[in-house]
Amino acid sequence: MAEEKSSLEIGIEQMSRAIFDGDYSQVVVHDVTIIPPMQFSPADITTLRSELNLTQWRLATVMNVSLRTVRNWESGRSHPSRVANRLLEAIKKEPSIVEHLWGMKSERVYK
């Protein structure tokens, strides 16, 4: 009895036929738009941190950046990368992410 093929195997076969045989009849193209992350200003970062009662050190730890990096963001000496902005955006939209990233399951008061 032949094993059933996984969706990945089927997709690879379809891609191979499209590339090598010119058979695009089974190929589906998806157009995806990725919305750029919010841009956080120094004041935005300070406000977010204050709203969550996080120290600069705790925010740095949660975001896996240095304390100096957070201080530079808040002073305007540097700006968060796109990845950092995306994480800040996620934290702003869903503050419980901090608990997950910190590994805590306590109340939403952070010191």
C-alpha positions in Angstrom: 0.0 0.0 0.0 1.4 3.4 -1.0 1.8 6.1 1.7 -0.2 9.2 1.3 1.9 12.2 0.4 2.2 15.2 2.6 1.0 18.6 1.5 4.7 19.6 1.3 5.6 16.7 -1.0 2.6 17.5 -3.2 3.6 21.2 -3.3 7.2 20.3 -4.2 6.0 18.1 -7.1 3.7 20.8 -8.3 6.5 23.3 -8.2 8.8 20.9 -10.0 6.3 20.4 -12.8 5.9 24.2 -13.1 9.6 24.9 -13.3 10.8 22.0 -15.4 7.8 21.1 -17.5 6.0 24.4 -17.7 2.8 23.0 -16.2 1.4 25.8 -14.1 -2.1 24.2 -13.9 -1.7 23.2 -10.2 0.2 26.3 -9.0 -1.7 28.7 -6.8 -0.1 32.2 -6.2 -1.0 34.1 -3.1 -0.5 37.9 -2.9 0.3 38.9 0.6 0.7 42.4 1.9 2.7 42.9 5.1 1.8 46.0 7.0 5.0 47.8 8.2 5.3 47.9 12.0 4.4 51.1 13.9 7.3 53.5 14.5 7.8 54.1 18.2 9.2 57.5 19.2 11.2 58.0 22.4 8.0 59.3 24.1 6.0 56.3 22.9 8.5 53.9 24.3 8.7 55.7 27.7 4.9 55.8 27.8 4.4 52.2 27.0 7.0 51.2 29.6 5.4 53.4 32.2 1.9 52.0 31.4 3.2 48.5 32.0 5.2 49.6 35.0 8.4 48.2 33.5 11.8 49.4 34.3 14.2 50.0 31.5 16.1 46.9 32.5 13.1 44.7 32.5 12.0 46.0 29.0 15.5 45.4 27.8 15.5 41.9 29.1 12.1 41.1 27.6 13.1 42.4 24.3 16.6 40.8 24.4 18.4 44.0 24.0 20.9 45.9 26.2 19.9 48.4 28.9 21.9 50.9 26.9 19.8 50.2 23.8 16.5 51.0 25.7 18.1 54.2 27.2 19.2 55.2 23.7 15.7 54.7 22.3 14.1 56.7 25.1 16.6 59.5 24.7 16.3 59.6 20.9 20.0 58.8 20.4 18.9 55.7 18.4 15.7 54.2 17.1 14.3 50.6 17.4 14.9 48.4 14.4 11.9 47.1 12.4 12.0 43.9 14.4 12.1 45.8 17.7 9.3 48.0 16.6 7.2 45.0 15.7 7.8 43.5 19.1 6.9 46.8 20.8 3.8 46.9 18.7 2.8 43.4 19.8 3.5 44.3 23.5 1.3 47.5 23.1 -1.5 45.5 21.5 -1.3 42.6 23.9 0.6 43.4 27.1 0.3 39.9 28.4 3.1 39.1 25.9 5.5 40.6 28.5 4.5 37.9 31.0 5.1 35.2 28.4 8.5 36.6 27.4 9.5 37.1 31.0 8.2 33.7 32.0 5.8 35.0 34.6 2.2 34.2 35.4 1.6 36.9 38.0 -0.3 40.1 38.1 0.4 42.8 35.5 2.6 44.8 37.9 6.3 44.7 37.0 9.2 46.2 39.0 
